[in-house]
Amino acid sequence: MINIREYVIDLDISNGDSKRMNCPICNGYKTFTVTNNMGKVLWNCYKVTCSLSGSSKVRLYKKEKMIYLLYYLSMLCLIKIDGRQTPSALNGV
């Protein structure tokens, strides 16, 4: 029997990426997806007769953490304060 957690982690999906492929359990054609979302790897088979799904935490590397932080900070700059767009809204602070 296949260890699905090891199988999925060995796919080495980068943070923010997804992969669609044949299910390793039921062999359904491109019914199995794996997604890495900020260090949480999620997997699921969409074939009705297959119940394969799960998640596991994986290590985020320093580079991935920095990319997420920069993305998060850039989103903060798009928030409107008092109807004005930042960072110009913060100039008077």
DSSP file (Angstrom, degrees, kcal/mol; ACC not computed):
  #  RESIDUE AA STRUCTURE BP1 BP2  ACC     N-H-->O    O-->H-N    N-H-->O    O-->H-N    TCO  KAPPA ALPHA  PHI   PSI    X-CA   Y-CA   Z-CA
    1    1 A M              0   0    0      0, 0.0     2,-0.2     0, 0.0    24,-0.0   0.000 360.0 360.0 360.0 140.0    0.0    0.0    0.0
    2    2 A I        -     0   0    0     22,-0.1     2,-1.0     1,-0.1     3,-0.1  -0.525 360.0-130.0 -79.0 139.4    1.3    3.5   -0.9
    3    3 A N     >  -     0   0    0     -2,-0.2     4,-2.4     1,-0.2     5,-0.2  -0.806  23.5-165.9 -87.3 101.7    2.0    6.0    1.9
    4    4 A I  H  > S+     0   0    0     -2,-1.0     4,-2.7     1,-0.2     5,-0.2   0.845  81.5  56.1 -64.7 -35.9    0.1    8.9    0.4
    5    5 A R  H  > S+     0   0    0      2,-0.2     4,-2.5     1,-0.2    -1,-0.2   0.947 111.9  42.5 -61.3 -48.5    1.7   11.6    2.6
    6    6 A E  H  > S+     0   0    0      2,-0.2     4,-2.4     1,-0.2    -2,-0.2   0.898 113.6  53.6 -63.5 -40.8    5.2   10.6    1.6
    7    7 A Y  H  X S+     0   0    0     -4,-2.4     4,-0.6     2,-0.2    -2,-0.2   0.929 112.1  43.9 -58.8 -47.3    4.1   10.3   -2.1
    8    8 A V  H >< S+     0   0    0     -4,-2.7     3,-1.0     1,-0.2     5,-0.4   0.914 114.3  48.4 -67.7 -43.9    2.6   13.8   -2.0
    9    9 A I  H >< S+     0   0    0     -4,-2.5     3,-1.5     1,-0.3    -1,-0.2   0.861 105.4  59.4 -66.4 -34.6    5.5   15.4   -0.2
   10   10 A D  H 3< S+     0   0    0     -4,-2.4    -1,-0.3     1,-0.3    -2,-0.2   0.689  90.0  71.6 -67.0 -17.3    8.0   13.7   -2.6
   11   11 A L  T << S-     0   0    0     -3,-1.0    -1,-0.3    -4,-0.6    -2,-0.2   0.740  93.8-148.7 -68.3 -20.8    6.2   15.6   -5.5
   12   12 A D    <   -     0   0    0     -3,-1.5     2,-0.4    -4,-0.4    -3,-0.1   0.928  17.2-168.6  52.8  55.6    7.9   18.7   -4.0
   13   13 A I        -     0   0    0     -5,-0.4    -1,-0.2    -4,-0.1     3,-0.1  -0.626  19.6-124.1 -74.8 126.3    5.2   21.2   -5.0
   14   14 A S    >   -     0   0    0     -2,-0.4     3,-2.2     1,-0.1    22,-0.4  -0.303  38.2 -80.5 -69.7 155.1    6.4   24.8   -4.6
   15   15 A N  T 3  S+     0   0    0      1,-0.3    22,-0.2    22,-0.1    -1,-0.1  -0.328 119.3  17.5 -56.8 130.9    4.5   27.2   -2.4
   16   16 A G  T 3  S+     0   0    0     20,-2.9    -1,-0.3     1,-0.3     2,-0.2   0.355 104.4 112.7  88.0  -5.5    1.5   28.6   -4.3
   17   17 A D    <   -     0   0    0     -3,-2.2    19,-2.4    19,-0.2     2,-0.3  -0.629  46.1-162.9-100.9 158.8    1.6   25.9   -7.0
   18   18 A S  E     -A   35   0A   0     17,-0.2     2,-0.4    -2,-0.2    17,-0.2  -0.933   2.3-158.4-132.5 157.7   -0.8   23.1   -7.8
   19   19 A K  E     -A   34   0A   0     15,-2.5    15,-2.3    -2,-0.3     2,-0.4  -0.997   2.0-159.2-140.2 135.1   -0.5   19.9   -9.8
   20   20 A R  E     +A   33   0A   0     -2,-0.4     2,-0.3    13,-0.2    13,-0.2  -0.951  31.4 140.0-114.3 133.5   -3.2   17.8  -11.4
   21   21 A M  E     -A   32   0A   0     11,-2.9    11,-2.5    -2,-0.4    10,-0.3  -0.903  54.7 -58.7-156.9 178.6   -2.4   14.2  -12.2
   22   22 A N        -     0   0    0      8,-0.3     7,-0.2    -2,-0.3     6,-0.1  -0.487  63.7-102.2 -69.3 141.7   -3.7   10.6  -12.2
   23   23 A C     >  -     0   0    0      5,-2.0     4,-1.3    -2,-0.2    -1,-0.1  -0.474  20.9-146.1 -68.6 130.4   -4.8    9.4   -8.8
   24   24 A P  T  4 S+     0   0    0      0, 0.0    -1,-0.1     0, 0.0   -22,-0.1   0.645  95.9  39.5 -72.4 -12.8   -2.2    7.1   -7.3
   25   25 A I  T  4 S+     0   0    0      3,-0.1    -2,-0.0   -24,-0.0    -3,-0.0   0.873 131.1  18.5 -99.8 -55.6   -4.9    5.0   -5.6
   26   26 A C  T  4 S-     0   0    0      2,-0.1    23,-0.0    21,-0.0    -4,-0.0   0.550  91.5-130.7 -96.8  -7.3   -7.8    4.7   -8.1
   27   27 A N     <  +     0   0    0     -4,-1.3     2,-0.1     1,-0.2    -5,-0.1   0.684  42.7 170.8  64.0  20.9   -5.8    5.6  -11.2
   28   28 A G    >   -     0   0    0      1,-0.1    -5,-2.0    -6,-0.1     3,-1.1  -0.405  44.4-102.2 -61.4 135.8   -8.5    8.0  -12.2
   29   29 A Y  T 3  S-     0   0    0      1,-0.3    -7,-0.1    -7,-0.2    -1,-0.1  -0.485  90.0 -27.6 -68.8 113.3   -7.3   10.1  -15.2
   30   30 A K  T 3  S+     0   0    0     -2,-0.5    -8,-0.3     1,-0.1    -1,-0.3   0.822 101.1 124.3  49.4  41.1   -6.2   13.6  -13.9
   31   31 A T    <   +     0   0    0     -3,-1.1    15,-2.9   -10,-0.3     2,-0.5   0.468  49.7  84.3-101.7  -4.7   -8.6   13.4  -11.0
   32   32 A F  E     -AB  21  45A   0    -11,-2.5   -11,-2.9    -4,-0.3     2,-0.4  -0.872  56.2-175.3-107.4 126.5   -6.0   13.9   -8.3
   33   33 A T  E     -AB  20  44A   0     11,-2.7    11,-1.9    -2,-0.5     2,-0.4  -0.933   8.4-168.6-121.6 146.6   -4.8   17.4   -7.3
   34   34 A V  E     -AB  19  43A   0    -15,-2.3   -15,-2.5    -2,-0.4     2,-0.4  -1.000   8.9-177.0-131.3 132.9   -2.1   18.6   -4.9
   35   35 A T  E     -AB  18  42A   0      7,-2.6     7,-3.0    -2,-0.4     2,-0.7  -0.994  18.4-151.3-133.3 136.9   -1.7   22.2   -3.8
   36   36 A N  E     + B   0  41A   0    -19,-2.4   -20,-2.9   -22,-0.4     2,-0.6  -0.936  19.2 178.2-106.7 112.9    0.9   23.8   -1.6
   37   37 A N  E >  S- B   0  40A   0      3,-2.5     3,-1.0    -2,-0.7   -22,-0.1  -0.873  70.2 -40.2-120.3  96.8   -0.7   26.8    0.2
   38   38 A M  T 3  S-     0   0    0     -2,-0.6    22,-0.1     1,-0.3    -1,-0.1   0.891 123.9 -39.1  52.9  47.5    1.8   28.5    2.6
   39   39 A G  T 3  S+     0   0    0      1,-0.2    19,-3.3    20,-0.1     2,-0.6   0.503 117.0 107.7  85.9   4.2    3.3   25.3    3.8
   40   40 A K  E <   -BC  37  57A   0     -3,-1.0    -3,-2.5    17,-0.2     2,-0.6  -0.958  56.1-155.6-114.4 114.6    0.1   23.3    4.0
   41   41 A V  E     -BC  36  56A   0     15,-3.2    15,-1.9    -2,-0.6     2,-0.4  -0.787  11.1-169.1 -92.9 123.9   -0.1   20.7    1.3
   42   42 A L  E     -BC  35  55A   0     -7,-3.0    -7,-2.6    -2,-0.6     2,-0.3  -0.901   4.7-177.0-112.9 140.7   -3.7   19.7    0.4
   43   43 A W  E     +BC  34  54A   0     11,-2.6    11,-2.2    -2,-0.4     2,-0.3  -0.985   6.0 166.2-138.4 151.6   -4.6   16.7   -1.8
   44   44 A N  E     -BC  33  53A   0    -11,-1.9   -11,-2.7    -2,-0.3     2,-0.5  -0.962  27.6-141.4-162.4 139.5   -7.8   15.3   -3.2
   45   45 A C  E     -B   32   0A   0      7,-2.6   -13,-0.2    -2,-0.3     5,-0.1  -0.926  11.1-160.1-102.7 131.5   -9.2   12.9   -5.7
   46   46 A Y        +     0   0    0    -15,-2.9     2,-0.4    -2,-0.5   -14,-0.1   0.354  53.7 116.5 -93.8   5.0  -12.3   14.1   -7.5
   47   47 A K    >   -     0   0    0    -16,-0.2     3,-2.0     1,-0.1     5,-0.1  -0.618  68.0-134.2 -75.2 131.2  -13.4   10.7   -8.7
   48   48 A V  T 3  S+     0   0    0     -2,-0.4    -1,-0.1     1,-0.3    -3,-0.0   0.836 103.1  49.8 -56.4 -37.8  -16.8    9.9   -7.0
   49   49 A T  T 3  S+     0   0    0      2,-0.0     2,-0.4   -23,-0.0    -1,-0.3   0.457  99.5  78.5 -84.4   0.3  -15.7    6.4   -6.1
   50   50 A C    <   -     0   0    0     -3,-2.0    -5,-0.1     1,-0.1   -27,-0.0  -0.922  54.2-170.8-113.0 133.6  -12.4    7.4   -4.5
   51   51 A S        +     0   0    0     -2,-0.4     2,-0.4    -7,-0.1    -1,-0.1   0.153  37.2 138.8-107.0  18.6  -12.2    8.9   -1.0
   52   52 A L        +     0   0    0     -5,-0.1    -7,-2.6    -8,-0.0     2,-0.3  -0.510  22.2 124.5 -71.7 119.9   -8.6   10.0   -1.2
   53   53 A S  E     +C   44   0A   0     -2,-0.4     2,-0.3    -9,-0.2    -9,-0.2  -0.960  18.0 124.0-164.2 159.4   -8.1   13.4    0.4
   54   54 A G  E     -C   43   0A   0    -11,-2.2   -11,-2.6    -2,-0.3     2,-0.3  -0.981  34.0-124.9 169.3-175.2   -5.9   14.9    3.1
   55   55 A S  E     -C   42   0A   0     -2,-0.3     2,-0.3   -13,-0.2   -13,-0.2  -0.981  14.1-175.7-154.7 161.0   -3.4   17.6    4.1
   56   56 A S  E     -C   41   0A   0    -15,-1.9   -15,-3.2    -2,-0.3     2,-0.3  -0.977  28.0-114.6-157.6 147.4    0.0   17.9    5.8
   57   57 A K  E     -C   40   0A   0     -2,-0.3     2,-0.3   -17,-0.2   -17,-0.2  -0.667  32.6-173.8 -84.5 141.5    2.2   20.7    6.9
   58   58 A V        -     0   0    0    -19,-3.3     2,-0.2    -2,-0.3    -2,-0.0  -0.895  33.6 -86.6-129.1 162.6    5.5   21.1    5.1
   59   59 A R        -     0   0    0     -2,-0.3     2,-0.5     1,-0.0   -20,-0.1  -0.466  33.2-144.0 -72.4 133.5    8.5   23.3    5.8
   60   60 A L        -     0   0    0     -2,-0.2     2,-0.1   -22,-0.1    -1,-0.0  -0.849  19.9-133.7 -93.3 133.3    8.4   26.8    4.2
   61   61 A Y     >  -     0   0    0     -2,-0.5     4,-2.3     1,-0.1     3,-0.3  -0.465  22.6-106.8 -85.1 160.1   11.8   28.0    3.1
   62   62 A K  H  > S+     0   0    0      1,-0.2     4,-2.3     2,-0.2     5,-0.2   0.874 119.8  52.9 -54.0 -43.0   13.2   31.4    3.9
   63   63 A K  H  > S+     0   0    0      1,-0.2     4,-2.3     2,-0.2    -1,-0.2   0.915 109.6  48.7 -61.3 -43.5   12.7   32.6    0.3
   64   64 A E  H  > S+     0   0    0     -3,-0.3     4,-2.3     1,-0.2    -1,-0.2   0.881 110.3  51.6 -64.9 -38.3    9.1   31.5    0.3
   65   65 A K  H  X S+     0   0    0     -4,-2.3     4,-2.4     2,-0.2    -1,-0.2   0.902 110.3  48.7 -64.3 -40.6    8.5   33.3    3.6
   66   66 A M  H  X S+     0   0    0     -4,-2.3     4,-2.7     2,-0.2     5,-0.2   0.901 110.1  51.1 -66.5 -41.3   10.0   36.5    2.2
   67   67 A I  H  X S+     0   0    0     -4,-2.3     4,-2.3     2,-0.2    -2,-0.2   0.924 111.9  47.3 -62.1 -43.9    7.9   36.3   -1.0
   68   68 A Y  H  X S+     0   0    0     -4,-2.3     4,-2.8     2,-0.2    -2,-0.2   0.920 112.0  50.2 -63.3 -43.1    4.7   35.8    1.1
   69   69 A L  H  X S+     0   0    0     -4,-2.4     4,-2.6     1,-0.2    -2,-0.2   0.921 111.4  47.9 -62.1 -44.9    5.7   38.7    3.4
   70   70 A L  H  X S+     0   0    0     -4,-2.7     4,-2.2     2,-0.2    -1,-0.2   0.892 112.7  49.2 -63.4 -39.6    6.4   41.0    0.4
   71   71 A Y  H  X S+     0   0    0     -4,-2.3     4,-1.9    -5,-0.2    -2,-0.2   0.937 111.7  48.9 -63.4 -46.3    3.1   40.0   -1.2
   72   72 A Y  H  X S+     0   0    0     -4,-2.8     4,-1.6     1,-0.2    -2,-0.2   0.912 112.1  48.3 -60.8 -44.1    1.2   40.7    2.1
   73   73 A L  H  X S+     0   0    0     -4,-2.6     4,-1.3     1,-0.2    -1,-0.2   0.877 108.9  53.4 -65.9 -37.1    2.8   44.1    2.5
   74   74 A S  H  < S+     0   0    0     -4,-2.2     4,-0.4     1,-0.2    -1,-0.2   0.859 107.1  52.5 -66.2 -33.3    2.0   45.0   -1.1
   75   75 A M  H >< S+     0   0    0     -4,-1.9     3,-1.2     1,-0.2     4,-0.3   0.859 103.7  57.3 -68.7 -34.8   -1.6   44.2   -0.4
   76   76 A L  H >< S+     0   0    0     -4,-1.6     3,-1.3     1,-0.3    -1,-0.2   0.850  99.3  59.9 -62.9 -33.3   -1.6   46.4    2.6
   77   77 A C  T 3< S+     0   0    0     -4,-1.3    -1,-0.3     1,-0.2    -2,-0.2   0.670 100.0  56.7 -69.4 -15.7   -0.6   49.3    0.4
   78   78 A L  T <  S+     0   0    0     -3,-1.2    -1,-0.2    -4,-0.4     2,-0.2   0.505  81.3 109.4 -93.3  -5.2   -3.8   48.9   -1.7
   79   79 A I    <   -     0   0    0     -3,-1.3     7,-1.4    -4,-0.3     2,-0.4  -0.508  68.0-130.0 -72.7 137.1   -6.1   49.3    1.4
   80   80 A K  E     -D   85   0B   0     -2,-0.2     2,-0.5     5,-0.2     5,-0.2  -0.728  18.4-163.9 -90.7 136.1   -8.0   52.5    1.4
   81   81 A I  E >  S-D   84   0B   0      3,-2.9     3,-2.2    -2,-0.4    -2,-0.0  -0.985  75.8 -12.2-119.9 126.0   -8.0   54.7    4.5
   82   82 A D  T 3  S-     0   0    0     -2,-0.5    -1,-0.2     1,-0.3     3,-0.1   0.850 129.3 -56.4  52.7  37.4  -10.7   57.4    4.8
   83   83 A G  T 3  S+     0   0    0      1,-0.3     2,-0.3    -3,-0.1    -1,-0.3   0.418 118.8 107.6  79.2  -3.4  -11.5   56.9    1.2
   84   84 A R  E <  S-D   81   0B   0     -3,-2.2    -3,-2.9     5,-0.0     2,-0.3  -0.813  72.8-114.1-108.3 150.5   -8.0   57.6    0.0
   85   85 A Q  E  >  -D   80   0B   0     -2,-0.3     4,-1.0    -5,-0.2     3,-0.4  -0.617  45.8 -95.1 -81.7 135.9   -5.5   55.0   -1.3
   86   86 A T  T  4 S+     0   0    0     -7,-1.4    -1,-0.0    -2,-0.3    -9,-0.0  -0.479  99.4  38.4 -76.0 160.4   -2.5   54.3    0.8
   87   87 A P  T >> S+     0   0    0      0, 0.0     3,-1.7     0, 0.0     4,-0.5  -0.998 120.8  50.9 -81.6  -6.9    0.4   55.1    1.0
   88   88 A S  G >4 S+     0   0    0     -3,-0.4     3,-1.0     1,-0.3     4,-0.4   0.827 105.0  60.5 -60.4 -28.7   -0.6   58.7    0.2
   89   89 A A  G 3< S+     0   0    0     -4,-1.0     3,-0.3     1,-0.2    -1,-0.3   0.734 103.4  51.8 -67.9 -20.9   -3.3   58.4    3.0
   90   90 A L  G X4 S+     0   0    0     -3,-1.7     3,-1.8     1,-0.2    -1,-0.2   0.534  82.3  91.0 -92.4  -6.8   -0.4   57.8    5.4
   91   91 A N  T << S+     0   0    0     -3,-1.0    -1,-0.2    -4,-0.5    -2,-0.1   0.842  88.6  47.9 -59.4 -34.3    1.6   60.8    4.5
   92   92 A G  T 3         0   0    0     -4,-0.4    -1,-0.3    -3,-0.3    -2,-0.1   0.463 360.0 360.0 -85.7   0.2   -0.1   63.0    7.1
   93   93 A V    <         0   0    0     -3,-1.8    -1,-0.2    -4,-0.0    -2,-0.2   0.471 360.0 360.0 -81.8 360.0    0.4   60.4    9.8
